[in-house]
């Protein structure tokens, strides 16, 4: 009986080892996860992503291509209140592989020693606005000298605000900057607790509610002043898994192409309205008589993009947000867009600028 008990024990141990090994084999053959951070909002129990990621998320061709490589995508939602901090921390801790987010936080992250790469440029840039309380007599930024201005420091639109200020011969020190996120800034200007508020498209909501008025926007400034949001990827992931990176880049360019077609404009805006801003206000923000809908969404890497990041470097250093500059040429991986453009047959839709080939 003793020998029988020993044999049974050995048998169970052998079975246990086989099960463990089988699970290990299955785990190695299981799908890997591509983790992508996106700005998101919950509406009716469903997440809506800001911008192009919403289109990428429903791309069946992309999901099928990932599956062939034994990958699946996991969207990591982040709130608009703390996008820069959350995404940079996630990149630093290795919790995400890619993110759709802003230019200045990306530059700050790279300057800190955490390497990411710009894989697909965003649109020509997002508009920003200077809002004052409804009863304010201020008409220009100069009228706010010495006053309280709500500005979320370290966010992409800070550099735009600095350009506006510099254009008038002023500096940030000429104002009492209140470091408030967009939600807190909106509440502050609505209550009259600040004299100005520099923000994004939510400026139109404040004017519609009658609690604020726009006295300046990037629509009257050079396009290069606009803040940018791009697809950024961890350098280690991009270098190690270029094929997976290309799949995401191609899906992003395919999504941008779909959105850029005039017949899809209404559908895109309607879907983005689920983020909280009414369609009518989205149109006020995004439509521009000076830029065609197609060109607004161009993902091409050109001289303007490089110049934008050079300017951003200069501002970040002057504002002491970074200690040393990051070469713009090193930040941008232009090859992924080029391959996507060719694969999708879009060479004539978005011709590469002559300057970009020189």
N, C-alpha and C positions, 0 to 999 in steps of 0.2 A: 504493500500500500504506500510505503514511503517513496519507493521509486516511481510509482504511478503519479503521486502528487508532484514530484520533482519534474517529471516529463510534462505534465499538464502545465506547470508553471512556466517551463521553458517554451512550451507551445504558445501560451498566451503572450509571452515576451516577444517571441518571433512575430506573432500576428501584430503586436503593437508596433514593432520596428517597421514592418511592411506598410502599415497604415501611415506611419509618420513619413516614410519615404515616398509613398504614393501622393500624400498631400503636398510634399515638397516639390515633386515633379509637376503636379497640377498647378501649384502656385507659380512655378517658373514659366509654365505655358499659359498662364492666365493673362488677361488683358492688363496692360500697363495704363497708367492714368496720365493724361495731359492736363495739367492744372492751369487754368487761365482766369485771371482776376478781371472783373468787369464792374462798372458802376451799375447798380441795379435798384429797382424799386418794386415793392410788392403791391399788386393791384388785383383785387378780387381773388385773393389767394394764389395768384400766379405772378412769377417774377418777370419783369420787363427790363431789358438791358438798354442802356443809353447808347444810341448810335448804331454803328455797323455791327457790333457783336450780336445784336438781335437778329440780324439777317443770317449771319454765320451760324448761329445756333440751330437754325432750321434747315441747314444745308445737308441733304441726305448724301450727296456725292462725297462731301467731306467726311461724314461719319463712316461711310462705306470704305473710303480710302484708309482711314485710321484703323478700321477693323482688320483690314488686310495686313496691317503691320502689328496686329494684336494690341491696339491702343483704343482707348475711349476717352472722350473729353469730359472734364469736370469743371463746371463754371463756378468760380469763387466770387460770390457777390460782395461788394463793398458799398457803403453808403456815401452819398455825396459830401457829407459833413467832414469826413476824415480820409478821403481817398489817398492823398499823398502819403500820410503816415502809415496807413494800413498796408498799402502796396509796397512801400519801401521796406517796411519791417518784414513783410512776407518774402520778398526777394532776398533780404539779408539772411533770413532763417531757413531758406530753401523750401518754403512751403508752397511756392508757386513757380511755374516755368515761364509764363508769359503774363502780360497785363496790357489792357487798353487804358492808357492814362496819360497825364500831362507832361509837357516838356521840362519845365523847371524842376519838379521833383526828381525826374529821371537824371537830369544833369547833376543835381546835388548828390544823388545816390552814387553815381559813377565817381564823382570827386572824392567820395568817402572811401573808395576802394572796392565797392561792390560793382562788378562789371555786368552791364546789360547792353543790349544792342537794339537799335531801332530797325525793325524788320519791314514794316509797311507804314509809310507816312499816312497821316490822317488827311482830312480835307485841307483846303487852303488855310483853315484856321477858324476858331470860334470867336464870335463877337463878344466884346466886354463893354460895360456901361458904367457911367458915373451917375448915380442917383442922389437926389437931395429930397428932403421932406417937401410935401406939397406946398406948404406956406413959405418956403425958402425964397429969398430974393436973389440967391446966387445964380449966375448965368454961365460962369466959366470956372475952371479949376483955380484960377487966380483969386476968385472971390472967396475961396475956401482956405486961403493961406492962414495958418495959425489955428484953424478949426479942427474939430474931431472928425476923422474919417475912418469908417469901418473897412478893414482890408484883411483878408486871411493871408497871413505871411507864409511864404514858402510855397504857395499855390501858383499855378501857371500865370494867372492874371496879374500877379504882383509885378512882373517884368513889364507888362503893358502899362500899368499905372505909372511905373517909373519913367517910361518913355514919354507919357503925356506930361508928367511933371517937368521932366528935363526940357521938353520942347518949349516950355514957358519960362525957362531959366530958373527953375526951382529945384529943390531936392526933397526927399522924404522928410528930412529934418524940419522942413518948413510947415509940417502938419503934425497934428497929434494923432498918430496912427493907433487905432484900436484893433488889436489882433482878434478878430471875430470870424467864426466860420459863416458860410452863407446864410444859414438859418438864423443865427444870432444877429448877424448884420442886418438882415431884413427886418427883424423885430425891433432892432435899435433905431433904424431910420423911420420905421412906421410910428414909433413912439416919440420921435423927436429927440432921442437920447444921443444921436450923433448928427453932425451937420452934412455928412456925405457918406455914400456907400458905393464901393467899387465892386462890381459883381458881373454875373453872366446873364443868361436869358431870363432869369427870374426877375430882372428889372422890369420887364413888361407886365408881370403880374402885379407889381407894386403900383405901377401907373394905372392899371385897370381898376384896382381897388381904390384909387384916389388918395393913397397915402404917400405917394412919392412921384417924382417926375425926372425924366432923363434929360440931362443937360449936355451930355457928350457920349459918343460911342465910336467904336473902331470902324464903323461904316463911313466915317468921314476922315479916316486916317489911312496911311499906306497898309496894304495887305500884310506886309511883314510884321506889323504891330500886333496882329491877332495871336492869341494863345493857341497852341497846338496840342492835340491829343493823338498819340500814335500807338502802334502795336510794338511793344518792347518785349524782348526775350532775354532770359538769363544767358549770359555768354557761354557758361559751361554747358548748358543744354543745347544751345545753338551749335556749338562746336562738336558736341558728342553725337547729336541726333539731327544732322542737317536735312535728312529726308522728311522727318516729322515736322521740322520747322517749315520746310517748303510746302507741305500739305496745308498748314495753317495759313501761310502767306498766300498761297493760291486761292484758298477759300475766302480769305479777306478781300483780295482783289476782285474775285468773282462777285462777292457781296456788294462791293463798292460800285462795280459796273452795273449791277442790277438797279441799285438806288439811283445812279446817275442818269438813268434813262427817264426822260420827261413823263412817260406814261406810268411810271411807278412812283412819281413824286407824292401824289395824294395818299397812296397806300403806306408809304414810309412815314409821312407826317402823321397820319392817323394812328399808326402803331406807336410812334414816339409820344403821342399825347397821353398814352397810358403811364408815362413817367410823372404826370401831374400837371404839366403845362398845357392849356387848351390849344387846339390846332391853330386857331387864329393868331395866337401869340407866338407859336412856333414859326409860323409864316413870317411874322414881323421880324423875327430874329434871323432866320436862316436865308430867306430870299433876298437877293441883292441885284439891283439893276446893272451893276458894274461887272458882275461875274455870272457867266452862264451856269445853269444847273450842272451840266456835264463837267465843265472845268472846275467847278467848286469842289468836286469829289475826286479830282485827279490824284492818283497814288504815286505819281512819278517822282523820282529822286532827282532834283535839279539844283542848280547853283543857289536858288533862293532858299532852299532848305538848309544848305550848308551855311549860308550867310545868317540865317535865323539863329542857328545854334552858336555861331561865333559871337553874335550880338548878345545872346543869352549868357554865354561865358563871361563876357565883359561886364554885364550887369551883376551877375552872381558874385563876381570877385569884388566889384566896387561896393556891393551891399554886404560883403563879408559872409555870404552864404556858403562860399567855398574858399579854400585856401589856395588852390592852384587850378588852372583851367584844364578842361578835358578836350582834346583835339576833336573837332566836329567830324573830321574824316574817319576817326576811329570809332565813333559812336554809331555810324550808319552802315548797315550791311545792305548795299544796293542790289546785290545779285539776286536776292530772293524775289524782288518785284520784277526784275527783268525776265527771270525764268517764268514767272506767273503770267506776265503780259504775253509772252510768246506762246505759252501753253494754251492760253485762252483765246489766242488769235486777235489780240487787241492792239497790235502794232499801229494800225491806222486810226483806231478810235482815240488813243492817247499817244500821239507821236512823241518820241523822246526829243527834248529840246536839243538843238544843235550844240549849244554851249556845254551840255552835259557830256558830250562825246569828245570834247576838246581836251 
